[in-house]
């Protein structure tokens, strides 16, 4: 009986796949299909990622962290717009004098 060899994946390959699931909220099955690995492989990488990153002390689960990143992005955009508008108002007020 032939024995299957387990494939080795680079840490970069693993991290990219996990980030697609965590940060982009893509389904595990879709990422696995796109990457040519099984669903369970991605789930194992997610568990490992969760173990190593929960040690960082955030205390948040993966979905909570993904949600927090999204909310931070949504807050950052209006703040940048406000800074730009403030600078443009100052520019035109200075020019008018």
Biopython code that builds the backbone (N, CA, C, O; Angstrom):
import numpy as np
from Bio.PDB.StructureBuilder import StructureBuilder

atoms = [
    (1, "UNK", "N", (0.838, -1.179, 0.000)),
    (1, "UNK", "CA", (0.000, 0.000, 0.000)),
    (1, "UNK", "C", (0.880, 1.239, 0.000)),
    (1, "UNK", "O", (1.818, 1.330, 0.793)),
    (2, "UNK", "N", (0.592, 2.192, -0.877)),
    (2, "UNK", "CA", (1.382, 3.418, -0.970)),
    (2, "UNK", "C", (0.996, 4.371, 0.153)),
    (2, "UNK", "O", (-0.176, 4.527, 0.495)),
    (3, "UNK", "N", (2.008, 4.991, 0.704)),
    (3, "UNK", "CA", (1.768, 5.913, 1.800)),
    (3, "UNK", "C", (1.796, 7.346, 1.258)),
    (3, "UNK", "O", (2.685, 7.701, 0.484)),
    (4, "UNK", "N", (0.837, 8.154, 1.661)),
    (4, "UNK", "CA", (0.765, 9.536, 1.203)),
    (4, "UNK", "C", (1.799, 10.372, 1.944)),
    (4, "UNK", "O", (1.981, 10.232, 3.153)),
    (5, "UNK", "N", (2.467, 11.239, 1.205)),
    (5, "UNK", "CA", (3.388, 12.183, 1.823)),
    (5, "UNK", "C", (2.612, 13.431, 2.186)),
    (5, "UNK", "O", (1.774, 13.895, 1.413)),
    (6, "UNK", "N", (2.884, 13.967, 3.343)),
    (6, "UNK", "CA", (2.219, 15.212, 3.715)),
    (6, "UNK", "C", (2.952, 16.371, 3.046)),
    (6, "UNK", "O", (4.182, 16.413, 3.005)),
    (7, "UNK", "N", (2.173, 17.298, 2.529)),
    (7, "UNK", "CA", (2.765, 18.452, 1.862)),
    (7, "UNK", "C", (3.190, 19.476, 2.896)),
    (7, "UNK", "O", (2.554, 19.627, 3.939)),
    (8, "UNK", "N", (4.247, 20.160, 2.603)),
    (8, "UNK", "CA", (4.742, 21.213, 3.480)),
    (8, "UNK", "C", (4.406, 22.562, 2.854)),
    (8, "UNK", "O", (4.598, 22.766, 1.655)),
    (9, "UNK", "N", (3.906, 23.471, 3.668)),
    (9, "UNK", "CA", (3.547, 24.798, 3.203)),
    (9, "UNK", "C", (4.382, 25.825, 3.949)),
    (9, "UNK", "O", (4.651, 25.683, 5.142)),
    (10, "UNK", "N", (4.782, 26.850, 3.233)),
    (10, "UNK", "CA", (5.610, 27.888, 3.848)),
    (10, "UNK", "C", (4.781, 28.668, 4.870)),
    (10, "UNK", "O", (3.558, 28.747, 4.755)),
    (11, "UNK", "N", (5.445, 29.237, 5.858)),
    (11, "UNK", "CA", (4.724, 30.063, 6.838)),
    (11, "UNK", "C", (3.991, 31.229, 6.180)),
    (11, "UNK", "O", (2.911, 31.614, 6.630)),
    (12, "UNK", "N", (4.567, 31.793, 5.120)),
    (12, "UNK", "CA", (3.918, 32.899, 4.407)),
    (12, "UNK", "C", (2.620, 32.435, 3.754)),
    (12, "UNK", "O", (1.615, 33.145, 3.793)),
    (13, "UNK", "N", (2.638, 31.254, 3.160)),
    (13, "UNK", "CA", (1.449, 30.681, 2.522)),
    (13, "UNK", "C", (0.343, 30.479, 3.560)),
    (13, "UNK", "O", (-0.818, 30.806, 3.316)),
    (14, "UNK", "N", (0.720, 29.939, 4.714)),
    (14, "UNK", "CA", (-0.244, 29.701, 5.790)),
    (14, "UNK", "C", (-0.832, 31.017, 6.303)),
    (14, "UNK", "O", (-2.044, 31.150, 6.474)),
    (15, "UNK", "N", (0.056, 31.983, 6.544)),
    (15, "UNK", "CA", (-0.395, 33.255, 7.092)),
    (15, "UNK", "C", (-1.343, 33.980, 6.129)),
    (15, "UNK", "O", (-2.340, 34.566, 6.552)),
    (16, "UNK", "N", (-1.027, 33.936, 4.849)),
    (16, "UNK", "CA", (-1.876, 34.579, 3.854)),
    (16, "UNK", "C", (-3.262, 33.948, 3.830)),
    (16, "UNK", "O", (-4.269, 34.653, 3.761)),
    (17, "UNK", "N", (-3.313, 32.623, 3.887)),
    (17, "UNK", "CA", (-4.596, 31.927, 3.885)),
    (17, "UNK", "C", (-5.412, 32.270, 5.132)),
    (17, "UNK", "O", (-6.616, 32.511, 5.044)),
    (18, "UNK", "N", (-4.757, 32.292, 6.283)),
    (18, "UNK", "CA", (-5.453, 32.601, 7.542)),
    (18, "UNK", "C", (-5.952, 34.037, 7.535)),
    (18, "UNK", "O", (-7.069, 34.304, 7.978)),
    (19, "UNK", "N", (-5.152, 34.954, 7.044)),
    (19, "UNK", "CA", (-5.561, 36.362, 7.004)),
    (19, "UNK", "C", (-6.756, 36.583, 6.081)),
    (19, "UNK", "O", (-7.591, 37.449, 6.341)),
    (20, "UNK", "N", (-6.839, 35.810, 5.015)),
    (20, "UNK", "CA", (-8.010, 35.926, 4.140)),
    (20, "UNK", "C", (-9.278, 35.564, 4.895)),
    (20, "UNK", "O", (-10.316, 36.200, 4.711)),
    (21, "UNK", "N", (-9.199, 34.548, 5.742)),
    (21, "UNK", "CA", (-10.366, 34.127, 6.515)),
    (21, "UNK", "C", (-10.673, 35.140, 7.614)),
    (21, "UNK", "O", (-11.826, 35.521, 7.814)),
    (22, "UNK", "N", (-9.636, 35.569, 8.320)),
    (22, "UNK", "CA", (-9.835, 36.438, 9.484)),
    (22, "UNK", "C", (-10.157, 37.870, 9.089)),
    (22, "UNK", "O", (-11.148, 38.432, 9.554)),
    (23, "UNK", "N", (-9.337, 38.463, 8.242)),
    (23, "UNK", "CA", (-9.482, 39.884, 7.954)),
    (23, "UNK", "C", (-10.491, 40.184, 6.859)),
    (23, "UNK", "O", (-11.165, 41.213, 6.897)),
    (24, "UNK", "N", (-10.599, 39.294, 5.888)),
    (24, "UNK", "CA", (-11.524, 39.539, 4.776)),
    (24, "UNK", "C", (-12.844, 38.797, 4.961)),
    (24, "UNK", "O", (-13.741, 38.907, 4.125)),
    (25, "UNK", "N", (-12.963, 38.049, 6.043)),
    (25, "UNK", "CA", (-14.182, 37.303, 6.374)),
    (25, "UNK", "C", (-14.621, 36.365, 5.241)),
    (25, "UNK", "O", (-15.813, 36.213, 4.974)),
    (26, "UNK", "N", (-13.657, 35.754, 4.596)),
    (26, "UNK", "CA", (-13.975, 34.794, 3.544)),
    (26, "UNK", "C", (-14.240, 33.435, 4.178)),
    (26, "UNK", "O", (-13.600, 33.099, 5.175)),
    (27, "UNK", "N", (-15.154, 32.649, 3.639)),
    (27, "UNK", "CA", (-15.419, 31.313, 4.178)),
    (27, "UNK", "C", (-14.195, 30.405, 4.035)),
    (27, "UNK", "O", (-13.452, 30.490, 3.057)),
    (28, "UNK", "N", (-14.005, 29.545, 5.019)),
    (28, "UNK", "CA", (-12.874, 28.621, 5.021)),
    (28, "UNK", "C", (-12.882, 27.767, 3.755)),
    (28, "UNK", "O", (-11.833, 27.539, 3.153)),
    (29, "UNK", "N", (-14.057, 27.296, 3.352)),
    (29, "UNK", "CA", (-14.155, 26.424, 2.180)),
    (29, "UNK", "C", (-13.667, 27.133, 0.915)),
    (29, "UNK", "O", (-12.998, 26.521, 0.083)),
    (30, "UNK", "N", (-13.993, 28.407, 0.768)),
    (30, "UNK", "CA", (-13.558, 29.162, -0.416)),
    (30, "UNK", "C", (-12.041, 29.341, -0.440)),
    (30, "UNK", "O", (-11.400, 29.157, -1.475)),
    (31, "UNK", "N", (-11.481, 29.698, 0.703)),
    (31, "UNK", "CA", (-10.029, 29.885, 0.781)),
    (31, "UNK", "C", (-9.320, 28.560, 0.515)),
    (31, "UNK", "O", (-8.329, 28.514, -0.213)),
    (32, "UNK", "N", (-9.831, 27.491, 1.104)),
    (32, "UNK", "CA", (-9.223, 26.174, 0.908)),
    (32, "UNK", "C", (-9.260, 25.779, -0.569)),
    (32, "UNK", "O", (-8.271, 25.283, -1.107)),
    (33, "UNK", "N", (-10.382, 25.997, -1.208)),
    (33, "UNK", "CA", (-10.517, 25.653, -2.632)),
    (33, "UNK", "C", (-9.549, 26.471, -3.474)),
    (33, "UNK", "O", (-8.892, 25.933, -4.365)),
    (34, "UNK", "N", (-9.456, 27.776, -3.194)),
    (34, "UNK", "CA", (-8.561, 28.654, -3.949)),
    (34, "UNK", "C", (-7.093, 28.275, -3.757)),
    (34, "UNK", "O", (-6.288, 28.389, -4.681)),
    (35, "UNK", "N", (-6.760, 27.833, -2.573)),
    (35, "UNK", "CA", (-5.363, 27.510, -2.245)),
    (35, "UNK", "C", (-4.981, 26.058, -2.541)),
    (35, "UNK", "O", (-3.803, 25.703, -2.509)),
    (36, "UNK", "N", (-5.978, 25.226, -2.828)),
    (36, "UNK", "CA", (-5.687, 23.829, -3.142)),
    (36, "UNK", "C", (-5.377, 22.972, -1.930)),
    (36, "UNK", "O", (-4.598, 22.023, -2.014)),
    (37, "UNK", "N", (-5.986, 23.305, -0.805)),
    (37, "UNK", "CA", (-5.823, 22.512, 0.422)),
    (37, "UNK", "C", (-7.206, 22.131, 0.946)),
    (37, "UNK", "O", (-8.224, 22.605, 0.442)),
    (38, "UNK", "N", (-7.228, 21.282, 1.949)),
    (38, "UNK", "CA", (-8.517, 20.870, 2.513)),
    (38, "UNK", "C", (-9.020, 21.908, 3.521)),
    (38, "UNK", "O", (-8.254, 22.711, 4.054)),
    (39, "UNK", "N", (-10.318, 21.864, 3.760)),
    (39, "UNK", "CA", (-10.925, 22.761, 4.754)),
    (39, "UNK", "C", (-10.285, 22.572, 6.124)),
    (39, "UNK", "O", (-10.008, 23.534, 6.840)),
    (40, "UNK", "N", (-10.057, 21.308, 6.468)),
    (40, "UNK", "CA", (-9.507, 21.007, 7.793)),
    (40, "UNK", "C", (-8.101, 21.579, 7.956)),
    (40, "UNK", "O", (-7.729, 21.990, 9.055)),
    (41, "UNK", "N", (-7.329, 21.611, 6.901)),
    (41, "UNK", "CA", (-5.987, 22.190, 6.974)),
    (41, "UNK", "C", (-6.076, 23.662, 7.342)),
    (41, "UNK", "O", (-5.341, 24.133, 8.210)),
    (42, "UNK", "N", (-6.970, 24.389, 6.688)),
    (42, "UNK", "CA", (-7.151, 25.814, 7.000)),
    (42, "UNK", "C", (-7.627, 25.976, 8.441)),
    (42, "UNK", "O", (-7.156, 26.859, 9.156)),
    (43, "UNK", "N", (-8.551, 25.133, 8.862)),
    (43, "UNK", "CA", (-9.050, 25.214, 10.256)),
    (43, "UNK", "C", (-7.917, 24.971, 11.258)),
    (43, "UNK", "O", (-7.843, 25.637, 12.290)),
    (44, "UNK", "N", (-7.044, 24.019, 10.952)),
    (44, "UNK", "CA", (-5.897, 23.761, 11.834)),
    (44, "UNK", "C", (-4.994, 24.980, 11.916)),
    (44, "UNK", "O", (-4.521, 25.337, 12.995)),
    (45, "UNK", "N", (-4.752, 25.623, 10.769)),
    (45, "UNK", "CA", (-3.932, 26.830, 10.755)),
    (45, "UNK", "C", (-4.599, 27.945, 11.533)),
    (45, "UNK", "O", (-3.922, 28.713, 12.216)),
    (46, "UNK", "N", (-5.929, 28.046, 11.439)),
    (46, "UNK", "CA", (-6.666, 29.062, 12.198)),
    (46, "UNK", "C", (-6.523, 28.833, 13.703)),
    (46, "UNK", "O", (-6.323, 29.778, 14.467)),
    (47, "UNK", "N", (-6.629, 27.572, 14.119)),
    (47, "UNK", "CA", (-6.474, 27.258, 15.550)),
    (47, "UNK", "C", (-5.081, 27.641, 16.030)),
    (47, "UNK", "O", (-4.919, 28.225, 17.102)),
    (48, "UNK", "N", (-4.085, 27.309, 15.230)),
    (48, "UNK", "CA", (-2.711, 27.645, 15.592)),
    (48, "UNK", "C", (-2.534, 29.168, 15.654)),
    (48, "UNK", "O", (-1.904, 29.691, 16.574)),
    (49, "UNK", "N", (-3.090, 29.861, 14.678)),
    (49, "UNK", "CA", (-3.030, 31.317, 14.658)),
    (49, "UNK", "C", (-3.699, 31.902, 15.895)),
    (49, "UNK", "O", (-3.184, 32.836, 16.508)),
    (50, "UNK", "N", (-4.850, 31.345, 16.255)),
    (50, "UNK", "CA", (-5.593, 31.837, 17.421)),
    (50, "UNK", "C", (-4.793, 31.604, 18.703)),
    (50, "UNK", "O", (-4.744, 32.471, 19.576)),
    (51, "UNK", "N", (-4.175, 30.444, 18.811)),
    (51, "UNK", "CA", (-3.377, 30.157, 20.011)),
    (51, "UNK", "C", (-2.204, 31.126, 20.139)),
    (51, "UNK", "O", (-1.952, 31.650, 21.224)),
    (52, "UNK", "N", (-1.496, 31.366, 19.058)),
    (52, "UNK", "CA", (-0.323, 32.243, 19.136)),
    (52, "UNK", "C", (-0.714, 33.697, 19.325)),
    (52, "UNK", "O", (-0.006, 34.437, 20.008)),
    (53, "UNK", "N", (-1.815, 34.121, 18.740)),
    (53, "UNK", "CA", (-2.213, 35.528, 18.853)),
    (53, "UNK", "C", (-3.019, 35.824, 20.103)),
    (53, "UNK", "O", (-3.062, 36.975, 20.537)),
    (54, "UNK", "N", (-3.655, 34.835, 20.691)),
    (54, "UNK", "CA", (-4.377, 35.092, 21.934)),
    (54, "UNK", "C", (-3.384, 35.263, 23.078)),
    (54, "UNK", "O", (-3.707, 35.848, 24.112)),
    (55, "UNK", "N", (-2.173, 34.746, 22.883)),
    (55, "UNK", "CA", (-1.137, 34.933, 23.887)),
    (55, "UNK", "C", (-0.677, 36.383, 23.942)),
    (55, "UNK", "O", (-0.050, 36.803, 24.914)),
    (56, "UNK", "N", (-0.986, 37.145, 22.902)),
    (56, "UNK", "CA", (-0.610, 38.554, 22.857)),
    (56, "UNK", "C", (-1.386, 39.371, 23.883)),
    (56, "UNK", "O", (-1.033, 40.522, 24.142)),
    (57, "UNK", "N", (-2.430, 38.804, 24.471)),
    (57, "UNK", "CA", (-3.143, 39.471, 25.548)),
    (57, "UNK", "C", (-4.352, 40.274, 25.112)),
    (57, "UNK", "O", (-4.903, 41.025, 25.917)),
    (58, "UNK", "N", (-4.780, 40.145, 23.879)),
    (58, "UNK", "CA", (-5.937, 40.926, 23.448)),
    (58, "UNK", "C", (-7.210, 40.415, 24.089)),
    (58, "UNK", "O", (-8.100, 41.200, 24.416)),
    (59, "UNK", "N", (-7.306, 39.102, 24.272)),
    (59, "UNK", "CA", (-8.492, 38.533, 24.878)),
    (59, "UNK", "C", (-9.692, 38.489, 23.952)),
    (59, "UNK", "O", (-10.789, 38.131, 24.382)),
    (60, "UNK", "N", (-9.506, 38.845, 22.692)),
    (60, "UNK", "CA", (-10.599, 38.851, 21.738)),
    (60, "UNK", "C", (-10.502, 37.621, 20.839)),
    (60, "UNK", "O", (-9.413, 37.144, 20.521)),
    (61, "UNK", "N", (-11.660, 37.128, 20.442)),
    (61, "UNK", "CA", (-11.685, 36.000, 19.514)),
    (61, "UNK", "C", (-11.388, 36.508, 18.103)),
    (61, "UNK", "O", (-11.372, 37.716, 17.865)),
    (62, "UNK", "N", (-11.157, 35.597, 17.185)),
    (62, "UNK", "CA", (-10.857, 35.980, 15.807)),
    (62, "UNK", "C", (-11.956, 36.826, 15.174)),
    (62, "UNK", "O", (-11.652, 37.859, 14.578)),
    (63, "UNK", "N", (-13.235, 36.421, 15.284)),
    (63, "UNK", "CA", (-14.283, 37.270, 14.698)),
    (63, "UNK", "C", (-14.361, 38.651, 15.361)),
    (63, "UNK", "O", (-14.639, 39.648, 14.694)),
    (64, "UNK", "N", (-14.115, 38.703, 16.666)),
    (64, "UNK", "CA", (-14.146, 39.983, 17.359)),
    (64, "UNK", "C", (-13.023, 40.895, 16.880)),
    (64, "UNK", "O", (-13.223, 42.095, 16.687)),
    (65, "UNK", "N", (-11.833, 40.310, 16.688)),
    (65, "UNK", "CA", (-10.706, 41.100, 16.192)),
    (65, "UNK", "C", (-10.969, 41.606, 14.777)),
    (65, "UNK", "O", (-10.665, 42.754, 14.451)),
    (66, "UNK", "N", (-11.538, 40.739, 13.940)),
    (66, "UNK", "CA", (-11.853, 41.141, 12.571)),
    (66, "UNK", "C", (-12.879, 42.280, 12.586)),
    (66, "UNK", "O", (-12.755, 43.243, 11.828)),
    (67, "UNK", "N", (-13.874, 42.168, 13.437)),
    (67, "UNK", "CA", (-14.899, 43.213, 13.557)),
    (67, "UNK", "C", (-14.280, 44.515, 14.054)),
    (67, "UNK", "O", (-14.623, 45.592, 13.566)),
    (68, "UNK", "N", (-13.371, 44.421, 15.019)),
    (68, "UNK", "CA", (-12.730, 45.610, 15.556)),
    (68, "UNK", "C", (-11.886, 46.290, 14.469)),
    (68, "UNK", "O", (-11.888, 47.517, 14.372)),
    (69, "UNK", "N", (-11.175, 45.518, 13.663)),
    (69, "UNK", "CA", (-10.394, 46.102, 12.574)),
    (69, "UNK", "C", (-11.292, 46.843, 11.588)),
    (69, "UNK", "O", (-10.959, 47.934, 11.127)),
    (70, "UNK", "N", (-12.428, 46.239, 11.275)),
    (70, "UNK", "CA", (-13.371, 46.871, 10.356)),
    (70, "UNK", "C", (-13.895, 48.180, 10.933)),
    (70, "UNK", "O", (-13.977, 49.183, 10.224)),
    (71, "UNK", "N", (-14.248, 48.175, 12.208)),
    (71, "UNK", "CA", (-14.760, 49.393, 12.849)),
    (71, "UNK", "C", (-13.686, 50.474, 12.918)),
    (71, "UNK", "O", (-13.979, 51.653, 12.720)),
    (72, "UNK", "N", (-12.449, 50.081, 13.196)),
    (72, "UNK", "CA", (-11.357, 51.048, 13.228)),
    (72, "UNK", "C", (-11.167, 51.685, 11.855)),
    (72, "UNK", "O", (-10.922, 52.887, 11.755)),
    (73, "UNK", "N", (-11.279, 50.883, 10.801)),
    (73, "UNK", "CA", (-11.149, 51.405, 9.444)),
    (73, "UNK", "C", (-12.264, 52.399, 9.148)),
    (73, "UNK", "O", (-12.031, 53.447, 8.546)),
    (74, "UNK", "N", (-13.496, 52.056, 9.582)),
    (74, "UNK", "CA", (-14.642, 52.922, 9.331)),
    (74, "UNK", "C", (-14.529, 54.246, 10.082)),
    (74, "UNK", "O", (-15.030, 55.265, 9.607)),
    (75, "UNK", "N", (-13.887, 54.248, 11.233)),
    (75, "UNK", "CA", (-13.689, 55.479, 11.991)),
    (75, "UNK", "C", (-12.548, 56.299, 11.387)),
    (75, "UNK", "O", (-12.617, 57.527, 11.337)),
    (76, "UNK", "N", (-11.503, 55.613, 10.932)),
    (76, "UNK", "CA", (-10.327, 56.295, 10.401)),
    (76, "UNK", "C", (-10.658, 57.113, 9.143)),
    (76, "UNK", "O", (-10.118, 58.205, 8.965)),
    (77, "UNK", "N", (-11.520, 56.610, 8.284)),
    (77, "UNK", "CA", (-11.856, 57.319, 7.039)),
    (77, "UNK", "C", (-12.468, 58.700, 7.293)),
    (77, "UNK", "O", (-11.984, 59.675, 6.717)),
    (78, "UNK", "N", (-13.507, 58.832, 8.124)),
    (78, "UNK", "CA", (-14.045, 60.182, 8.381)),
    (78, "UNK", "C", (-13.035, 61.093, 9.085)),
    (78, "UNK", "O", (-13.026, 62.301, 8.850)),
    (79, "UNK", "N", (-12.183, 60.521, 9.948)),
    (79, "UNK", "CA", (-11.172, 61.340, 10.616)),
    (79, "UNK", "C", (-10.206, 61.938, 9.599)),
    (79, "UNK", "O", (-9.837, 63.107, 9.711)),
    (80, "UNK", "N", (-9.794, 61.147, 8.607)),
    (80, "UNK", "CA", (-8.905, 61.646, 7.558)),
    (80, "UNK", "C", (-9.598, 62.725, 6.730)),
    (80, "UNK", "O", (-8.984, 63.732, 6.375)),
    (81, "UNK", "N", (-10.875, 62.514, 6.424)),
    (81, "UNK", "CA", (-11.637, 63.519, 5.675)),
    (81, "UNK", "C", (-11.738, 64.821, 6.464)),
    (81, "UNK", "O", (-11.599, 65.902, 5.892)),
    (82, "UNK", "N", (-11.978, 64.728, 7.766)),
    (82, "UNK", "CA", (-12.080, 65.921, 8.606)),
    (82, "UNK", "C", (-10.759, 66.684, 8.652)),
    (82, "UNK", "O", (-10.751, 67.913, 8.598)),
    (83, "UNK", "N", (-9.638, 65.959, 8.751)),
    (83, "UNK", "CA", (-8.331, 66.619, 8.748)),
    (83, "UNK", "C", (-8.113, 67.364, 7.428)),
    (83, "UNK", "O", (-7.642, 68.501, 7.409)),
    (84, "UNK", "N", (-8.460, 66.706, 6.345)),
    (84, "UNK", "CA", (-8.303, 67.331, 5.028)),
    (84, "UNK", "C", (-9.171, 68.581, 4.914)),
    (84, "UNK", "O", (-8.707, 69.625, 4.454)),
    (85, "UNK", "N", (-10.429, 68.475, 5.332)),
    (85, "UNK", "CA", (-11.333, 69.626, 5.264)),
    (85, "UNK", "C", (-10.839, 70.777, 6.135)),
    (85, "UNK", "O", (-10.929, 71.942, 5.748)),
    (86, "UNK", "N", (-10.321, 70.444, 7.302)),
    (86, "UNK", "CA", (-9.780, 71.479, 8.191)),
    (86, "UNK", "C", (-8.614, 72.208, 7.549)),
    (86, "UNK", "O", (-8.513, 73.431, 7.640)),
    (87, "UNK", "N", (-7.734, 71.457, 6.899)),
    (87, "UNK", "CA", (-6.593, 72.075, 6.223)),
    (87, "UNK", "C", (-7.050, 72.939, 5.055)),
    (87, "UNK", "O", (-6.508, 74.021, 4.830)),
    (88, "UNK", "N", (-8.052, 72.460, 4.308)),
    (88, "UNK", "CA", (-8.515, 73.243, 3.156)),
    (88, "UNK", "C", (-9.213, 74.523, 3.612)),
    (88, "UNK", "O", (-9.060, 75.564, 2.972)),
    (89, "UNK", "N", (-9.965, 74.469, 4.688)),
    (89, "UNK", "CA", (-10.622, 75.673, 5.224)),
    (89, "UNK", "C", (-9.559, 76.677, 5.653)),
    (89, "UNK", "O", (-9.678, 77.869, 5.371)),
    (90, "UNK", "N", (-8.527, 76.199, 6.330)),
    (90, "UNK", "CA", (-7.449, 77.093, 6.768)),
    (90, "UNK", "C", (-6.743, 77.708, 5.564)),
    (90, "UNK", "O", (-6.404, 78.891, 5.585)),
    (91, "UNK", "N", (-6.522, 76.935, 4.538)),
    (91, "UNK", "CA", (-5.862, 77.425, 3.322)),
    (91, "UNK", "C", (-6.681, 78.534, 2.672)),
    (91, "UNK", "O", (-6.148, 79.593, 2.343)),
    (92, "UNK", "N", (-7.995, 78.286, 2.484)),
    (92, "UNK", "CA", (-8.827, 79.288, 1.818)),
    (92, "UNK", "C", (-9.054, 80.513, 2.700)),
    (92, "UNK", "O", (-9.170, 81.622, 2.177)),
    (93, "UNK", "N", (-9.121, 80.353, 3.995)),
    (93, "UNK", "CA", (-9.279, 81.505, 4.894)),
    (93, "UNK", "C", (-8.025, 82.368, 4.825)),
    (93, "UNK", "O", (-8.116, 83.596, 4.827)),
    (94, "UNK", "N", (-6.876, 81.747, 4.767)),
    (94, "UNK", "CA", (-5.609, 82.473, 4.676)),
    (94, "UNK", "C", (-5.500, 83.192, 3.333)),
    (94, "UNK", "O", (-5.022, 84.324, 3.273)),
    (95, "UNK", "N", (-5.934, 82.551, 2.278)),
    (95, "UNK", "CA", (-5.858, 83.104, 0.943)),
    (95, "UNK", "C", (-6.795, 84.301, 0.777)),
    (95, "UNK", "O", (-6.474, 85.226, 0.032)),
    (96, "UNK", "N", (-7.905, 84.303, 1.432)),
    (96, "UNK", "CA", (-8.922, 85.333, 1.307)),
    (96, "UNK", "C", (-8.480, 86.659, 1.925)),
    (96, "UNK", "O", (-8.923, 87.725, 1.498)),
    (97, "UNK", "N", (-7.618, 86.591, 2.915)),
    (97, "UNK", "CA", (-7.194, 87.808, 3.636)),
    (97, "UNK", "C", (-6.374, 88.699, 2.783)),
    (97, "UNK", "O", (-5.940, 89.759, 3.235)),
]
sb = StructureBuilder()
sb.init_structure("model")
sb.init_model(0)
sb.init_chain("A")
sb.init_seg("    ")
for serial, (resi, resn, name, xyz) in enumerate(atoms, 1):
    if name == "N":
        sb.init_residue(resn, " ", resi, " ")
    sb.init_atom(name, np.array(xyz, "f"), 0.0, 1.0, " ", f" {name:<3s}", serial, name[0])
structure = sb.get_structure()
